[in-house]
Amino acid sequence: MEGPRSADRQLGSQRSGAGEHPRAVRSFVTRAGRITAAQERALVSLWPTYGVEPTGMLDLDALFGRTAPRSVEIGFGNGENLLALAARHPERDYLGIEVHRPGVGRLLLSLGARGLKNVRLICRDTVEVLEQHLPPACLDEILVLFPDPWPKKRHHKRRLIQGPFVSVLAAHLACGGTVHLATDWGPYAEEMLVALTAEPLLRNVAPQGGFVPRPPERPQTRFERRGERLGHRVWDLAFTRIDQSQGLALR
Ligand SMILES: C[S@@+](CC[C@H](N)C(=O)[O-])C[C@H]1O[C@@H](n2cnc3c(N)ncnc32)[C@H](O)[C@@H]1O
């Protein structure tokens, strides 16, 4: 069975699939990266169990074989957070989206070793996945932890969390669902706060409208540890999806 193909090969065009806004610039560059033999093997042998290669709109109940609260983690890196959450919450389903094959391979190895049944992985650009393959309001939780900060000014356009994508995130949350973000890059944290606050379908969980305390249940990710070593502070954000009519009333 063939493993996941690289995101670059899957995306023929640089325009986002739904055509609602041009995605001329992606939030990632495809790195060959070092991949171990075990990760390569996992990408072949475990992909049929955990991997998803969507063609049309996904039916998540059919995919997971049940109806359950659903979380998506976007850009899960090496998957530590996703693995810990899925092991801790067998009553929930977790969909991971990541373009970096070594990270996917690493998480597959851990999933195989633990035999977890409530996780599925997609190895593609999350913009394509949300716009083309996930129905509206199908998620109870979206996690975007330490997205690439693209600190150089000329790269800011690559940042994932920008207005149009925030609207896509909001549209995929069920009412009362939550999007959690974290970053160790101050200017990006401020930009996220502005973009999320501007989205009429989202409401800040922080009563004063700023950042939230670090959720104690959030396992430390690889990039969070890296930031800590560099002496960086971490900013957490949490916004809930409100009812559409409430959103319109607030406009
Ligand atoms: C800075 S790393 C953080 C990884 C992990 N969340 C952590 O905290 O350790 C950002 C990750 O997002 C992934 N990524 C960036 N843009 C993406 C996209 N459009 N779709 C899927 N994954 C993406 C990258 O491949 C990378 O692994």
The ligand as a Gaussian input file, in Angstrom:
#p B3LYP/6-31G(d) Opt

LIG

0 1
 C        6.702000      25.205000      14.244000
 S        6.080000      23.618000      13.896000
 C        5.175000      23.223000      15.379000
 C        4.904000      21.754000      15.508000
 C        4.142000      21.342000      16.772000
 N        2.798000      21.883000      16.787000
 C        4.900000      21.726000      18.011000
 O        4.439000      22.640000      18.720000
 O        5.946000      21.132000      18.272000
 C        4.761000      23.957000      12.750000
 C        4.276000      22.722000      12.014000
 O        3.180000      23.059000      11.191000
 C        3.281000      22.345000       9.970000
 N        2.525000      23.108000       8.969000
 C        2.757000      24.367000       8.558000
 N        1.855000      24.749000       7.657000
 C        1.008000      23.702000       7.485000
 C       -0.125000      23.486000       6.671000
 N       -0.579000      24.446000       5.858000
 N       -0.744000      22.302000       6.725000
 C       -0.285000      21.317000       7.561000
 N        0.787000      21.462000       8.366000
 C        1.430000      22.649000       8.331000
 C        4.764000      22.291000       9.699000
 O        5.111000      21.218000       8.845000
 C        5.336000      22.122000      11.103000
 O        5.504000      20.763000      11.451000

